[in-house]
Amino acid sequence: MSVETEPVPEAAAGAREQQSLGTSAARNLTTTKKSEPQMQGISSRWLTRTLPWVDVPGGTYRVNRRLSYVLGDGRLTFVKTGAQVRVIPAELGELPLLRGFADGSSLEALAARFQQREYAAGQVIVTAGRPADHVYLVAHGKVEQIGQGPYGEEAVVALLADGDAFGGQVLAGPDGAWEFTARAATATTVLALPHAAYLEVAERHEALRTHVERALRDSRPPVNASGEAEIALRSGHTGEPDIPGTFADYEVAPREYELSVAQTVLRVHSRVTDLYNGPMNQTEEQLRLVIHELRERQEYELVNNRDFGLLHNADHDQRISTHSGPPTPDDLDELLSMRRDTRFLFAHPRAIAAFGRECSKRGLYFGSIDLNGHHLPAWRGVPLLPCGKIPVTESRTSSILALRTGEDDQGVIGLHQTGIPDEIEPGLNARFMGINEQAVISYLVSTYFSAAVLVPDALGVLENVEVSRRD
């Protein structure tokens, strides 16, 4: 007679008596291999790495320049309410003949007489040879100034964008004619002021008419191509002619850059530093991550700060706009041609990708360059470096910066002060602030910095760079 045995369930078979130490228990007796605390927000920070940093012991850096005569070459600002656009009255002082005029009531009356006009791409705004009888302000879009090439062909001699103006000389009288044709390159909104409307305002505001008349009478001293007071010279002469006497005049009130600051208070509980300080020092790790965040903010301010940031300190004459939207090789060539010895180009990674697409369409390839052991893209031998701090607007446009750097080359420089108390990196310190009643230790972590543009052509900006894909 056979006896059948029931099979042992799998669960019961797995519940055998343990014969060796389990891994979960063994981990309690050993130290696992750990990484330092990681941080996703760390970027390459090429701008702060490539800028030459100048020590500023007094906390202020003064940029002395030759005297320059500037005649209203700034940009105008507009406000938009729904579909209606109007110019801020005080901004009209950027027009050549209104430079320095500050009578608010007159400017408000003048701003109210501007008429909003819309143009589609390809429409002509003014025609060369026709009477110049309007002042035009470009509120939005791009306008091509078209002249005649050396062989009679049509040539684009300038490209105007948001905030630019043309026809400012019309305030002096409508006797002249347009020397160029202005054509909308994109859908464009302009504000137009007829000369007749200006005369009506001037009749009621004596101060406005007097200022314009005085601006017409005042002659500007001789200047060079850069707008600097001319140094009288004589060359190619023979015999004993009179040699002109001269001197190099300086700006009476040069610009001064004060060091800015980025700060935070780092707090660490004493219990953490007492009991959990091995194998990694908790305070040092906290400080390391805080320093990275401060350095990221420092680079952001170097680009975007309205006082000293590079995007806001580029001279108007050193700003150009893309011709078609995406950044093309032609656009970057024009940007490079505006200064000598461009050392670096900086762009948002999406703008670099857009430029790469335009190169691919033309069958061109990026160059490359070795920079401190890094293999980087370059254009015409100039490194094209990523900078995520350059903003991309809601309309998917960005900017590209071109820099000449260094004090010796009259370029762009970074400013900081070294040797400050409790310094742990150049221009950055961490100062002990004490322990509060909750046993929390506090450290004030600060970094002091700024940037200076020594001469206007050291910094250029390519604006309205479209970064979205086009089919």
Secondary structure, 3 states (H helix, E strand, C coil): CCCCCCCCCHHHHCCCCCCCCCHHHHHHHCCCCCCCCCCCCCCCCHHHHHCCEEECCCCEEEECCECECCCCCCCCCEEEECCEEEECHHHHHHCHHHCCCCCHHHHHHHHHCCEEEEECCCCEEECCCCECCEEEEEEECCEEEEEECCCCCEEEEEEECCCCEECHHHHHCCCCECCCEEEECCCEEEEEEEHHHHHHHHHHCHHHHHHHHHHHHCCCCCECCCCEECCCCCCCCCCCCCCCCCCCCECCCCEEEECEEEEEEEEEEHHHHHHCCCCCCHHHHHHHHHHHHHHHHHHHHHHHCCCCCHHHHCCHHHEEECCCCCCCHHHHHHHHHCCCCCCEEEECHHHHHHHHHHHHHCCCCCEEEEECCEEEEEECCEEEEECCCCCCCCCCEEEEEEECECCCCCCEEEEECCCCCCEEECCEEEEEEEECCCCEEEEEEEEEEEEEECCHHHEEEEEEEECCCCC
